[in-house]
Amino acid sequence: MRLSDRPETVTSMASGPTGAIGAMLDRYLGLRGVADGCLAILGWEGRSASAMRARRRAGWRLLRRAGAVRLGSRAGAAWQRNRFTGPRLRDSLLDEGYLVE
C-alpha cells in the first residue's frame, strides 16, 4: 500500500490525467462525493489466485465502509512507471515543502 497525504495527492492529481480523461475523473469523483480525498495505491498478494481475490474482496469491503472510491489500476500503473522520478526532482520538491522519499 502506498498512501499519499492531501498535498501529495493534490500534486499527483494535478500531474495526472488531463483533457477529457481528467474531466471524466473529476466528474466521477464529484458524483461519488469525493472532494478532499487522499490517494492510496494498493497491491494484493496471495499464495493462490483465489487467496488473493479473497484478500482483495475483504480489503475493499473495509475500504468502502471508510468511504474509499475505486479508481481502477491506472493510478497504480502510473505510480509504478514514475516512482523514481521524484528523486530526480528532489531538490526542487524539497524547496516547495514536499517530502521526497
Phi and psi restraints in degrees (value plus and minus 20) as a CYANA .aco file:
   2 ARG   PHI    -146.4  -106.4
   2 ARG   PSI      94.3   134.3
   3 LEU   PHI    -131.1   -91.1
   3 LEU   PSI     105.0   145.0
   4 SER   PHI    -118.9   -78.9
   4 SER   PSI     120.5   160.5
   5 ASP   PHI     -94.9   -54.9
   5 ASP   PSI     157.6   197.6
   6 ARG   PHI     -80.1   -40.1
   6 ARG   PSI     -68.7   -28.7
   7 PRO   PHI     -80.9   -40.9
   7 PRO   PSI     -59.3   -19.3
   8 GLU   PHI     -88.5   -48.5
   8 GLU   PSI     -56.5   -16.5
   9 THR   PHI     -83.5   -43.5
   9 THR   PSI     -64.2   -24.2
  10 VAL   PHI     -79.3   -39.3
  10 VAL   PSI     -63.6   -23.6
  11 THR   PHI     -84.1   -44.1
  11 THR   PSI     -64.5   -24.5
  12 SER   PHI     -82.1   -42.1
  12 SER   PSI     -63.8   -23.8
  13 MET   PHI     -88.1   -48.1
  13 MET   PSI     -55.3   -15.3
  14 ALA   PHI     -87.1   -47.1
  14 ALA   PSI     -50.7   -10.7
  15 SER   PHI    -116.8   -76.8
  15 SER   PSI     -12.0    28.0
  16 GLY   PHI    -111.9   -71.9
  16 GLY   PSI    -163.9  -123.9
  17 PRO   PHI     -78.4   -38.4
  17 PRO   PSI     119.0   159.0
  18 THR   PHI    -144.6  -104.6
  18 THR   PSI     159.9   199.9
  19 GLY   PHI      43.4    83.4
  19 GLY   PSI    -161.9  -121.9
  20 ALA   PHI     -83.0   -43.0
  20 ALA   PSI     -60.0   -20.0
  21 ILE   PHI     -86.5   -46.5
  21 ILE   PSI     -62.9   -22.9
  22 GLY   PHI     -82.3   -42.3
  22 GLY   PSI     -60.3   -20.3
  23 ALA   PHI     -85.3   -45.3
  23 ALA   PSI     -60.6   -20.6
  24 MET   PHI     -85.1   -45.1
  24 MET   PSI     -60.2   -20.2
  25 LEU   PHI     -82.4   -42.4
  25 LEU   PSI     -66.3   -26.3
  26 ASP   PHI     -78.9   -38.9
  26 ASP   PSI     -64.0   -24.0
  27 ARG   PHI     -84.6   -44.6
  27 ARG   PSI     -65.1   -25.1
  28 TYR   PHI     -78.2   -38.2
  28 TYR   PSI     -68.0   -28.0
  29 LEU   PHI     -83.9   -43.9
  29 LEU   PSI     -59.3   -19.3
  30 GLY   PHI     -82.2   -42.2
  30 GLY   PSI     -63.7   -23.7
  31 LEU   PHI     -84.7   -44.7
  31 LEU   PSI     -50.3   -10.3
  32 ARG   PHI    -105.8   -65.8
  32 ARG   PSI     -20.9    19.1
  33 GLY   PHI      60.4   100.4
  33 GLY   PSI       1.4    41.4
  34 VAL   PHI    -115.3   -75.3
  34 VAL   PSI      97.1   137.1
  35 ALA   PHI    -136.1   -96.1
  35 ALA   PSI     -61.0   -21.0
  36 ASP   PHI    -149.5  -109.5
  36 ASP   PSI      28.2    68.2
  37 GLY   PHI     -98.9   -58.9
  37 GLY   PSI     149.8   189.8
  38 CYS   PHI    -135.1   -95.1
  38 CYS   PSI     127.0   167.0
  39 LEU   PHI    -109.8   -69.8
  39 LEU   PSI     106.6   146.6
  40 ALA   PHI    -140.2  -100.2
  40 ALA   PSI     107.9   147.9
  41 ILE   PHI    -128.9   -88.9
  41 ILE   PSI     104.5   144.5
  42 LEU   PHI    -137.8   -97.8
  42 LEU   PSI     123.2   163.2
  43 GLY   PHI    -145.7  -105.7
  43 GLY   PSI     122.5   162.5
  44 TRP   PHI    -138.5   -98.5
  44 TRP   PSI     116.3   156.3
  45 GLU   PHI    -148.4  -108.4
  45 GLU   PSI     139.9   179.9
  46 GLY   PHI    -188.9  -148.9
  46 GLY   PSI     142.1   182.1
  47 ARG   PHI     -88.0   -48.0
  47 ARG   PSI     -43.9    -3.9
  48 SER   PHI    -162.8  -122.8
  48 SER   PSI     147.1   187.1
  49 ALA   PHI     -81.1   -41.1
  49 ALA   PSI     -58.1   -18.1
  50 SER   PHI     -89.4   -49.4
  50 SER   PSI     -57.1   -17.1
  51 ALA   PHI     -85.9   -45.9
  51 ALA   PSI     -60.3   -20.3
  52 MET   PHI     -84.1   -44.1
  52 MET   PSI     -64.2   -24.2
  53 ARG   PHI     -82.1   -42.1
  53 ARG   PSI     -59.9   -19.9
  54 ALA   PHI     -84.6   -44.6
  54 ALA   PSI     -63.0   -23.0
  55 ARG   PHI     -82.6   -42.6
  55 ARG   PSI     -63.1   -23.1
  56 ARG   PHI     -83.2   -43.2
  56 ARG   PSI     -65.3   -25.3
  57 ARG   PHI     -80.5   -40.5
  57 ARG   PSI     -66.0   -26.0
  58 ALA   PHI     -84.4   -44.4
  58 ALA   PSI     -62.0   -22.0
  59 GLY   PHI     -82.6   -42.6
  59 GLY   PSI     -63.4   -23.4
  60 TRP   PHI     -87.3   -47.3
  60 TRP   PSI     -52.9   -12.9
  61 ARG   PHI     -80.0   -40.0
  61 ARG   PSI     -65.4   -25.4
  62 LEU   PHI     -85.4   -45.4
  62 LEU   PSI     -64.0   -24.0
  63 LEU   PHI     -84.9   -44.9
  63 LEU   PSI     -61.8   -21.8
  64 ARG   PHI     -81.9   -41.9
  64 ARG   PSI     -61.0   -21.0
  65 ARG   PHI     -80.0   -40.0
  65 ARG   PSI     -50.2   -10.2
  66 ALA   PHI    -107.6   -67.6
  66 ALA   PSI     -17.6    22.4
  67 GLY   PHI      75.2   115.2
  67 GLY   PSI      -9.0    31.0
  68 ALA   PHI     -88.1   -48.1
  68 ALA   PSI     128.6   168.6
  69 VAL   PHI    -143.5  -103.5
  69 VAL   PSI     108.6   148.6
  70 ARG   PHI    -101.4   -61.4
  70 ARG   PSI     113.8   153.8
  71 LEU   PHI    -127.6   -87.6
  71 LEU   PSI     -24.6    15.4
  72 GLY   PHI      72.8   112.8
  72 GLY   PSI    -185.7  -145.7
  73 SER   PHI    -114.4   -74.4
  73 SER   PSI     -26.9    13.1
  74 ARG   PHI     -82.9   -42.9
  74 ARG   PSI     -61.2   -21.2
  75 ALA   PHI     -82.8   -42.8
  75 ALA   PSI     -62.4   -22.4
  76 GLY   PHI     -85.7   -45.7
  76 GLY   PSI     -61.5   -21.5
  77 ALA   PHI     -84.9   -44.9
  77 ALA   PSI     -60.5   -20.5
  78 ALA   PHI     -84.8   -44.8
  78 ALA   PSI     -62.6   -22.6
  79 TRP   PHI     -81.0   -41.0
  79 TRP   PSI     -65.0   -25.0
  80 GLN   PHI     -81.8   -41.8
  80 GLN   PSI     -60.7   -20.7
  81 ARG   PHI     -86.7   -46.7
  81 ARG   PSI     -57.2   -17.2
  82 ASN   PHI    -130.6   -90.6
  82 ASN   PSI      -8.4    31.6
  83 ARG   PHI     -84.5   -44.5
  83 ARG   PSI     -39.3     0.7
  84 PHE   PHI    -118.7   -78.7
  84 PHE   PSI     -16.5    23.5
  85 THR   PHI     -90.0   -50.0
  85 THR   PSI     -58.5   -18.5
  86 GLY   PHI     -72.9   -32.9
  86 GLY   PSI     -69.1   -29.1
  87 PRO   PHI     -79.8   -39.8
  87 PRO   PSI     -51.2   -11.2
  88 ARG   PHI     -89.4   -49.4
  88 ARG   PSI     -47.0    -7.0
  89 LEU   PHI    -121.4   -81.4
  89 LEU   PSI      -9.1    30.9
  90 ARG   PHI     -67.5   -27.5
  90 ARG   PSI     -74.7   -34.7
  91 ASP   PHI     -81.7   -41.7
  91 ASP   PSI     -63.6   -23.6
  92 SER   PHI     -83.8   -43.8
  92 SER   PSI     -62.0   -22.0
  93 LEU   PHI     -87.6   -47.6
  93 LEU   PSI     -61.1   -21.1
  94 LEU   PHI     -81.5   -41.5
  94 LEU   PSI     -59.4   -19.4
  95 ASP   PHI     -80.6   -40.6
  95 ASP   PSI     -48.8    -8.8
  96 GLU   PHI    -108.7   -68.7
  96 GLU   PSI     -21.1    18.9
  97 GLY   PHI      73.2   113.2
  97 GLY   PSI      -7.5    32.5
  98 TYR   PHI    -112.5   -72.5
  98 TYR   PSI     124.5   164.5
  99 LEU   PHI    -105.3   -65.3
  99 LEU   PSI     108.3   148.3
 100 VAL   PHI    -135.3   -95.3
 100 VAL   PSI     101.4   141.4
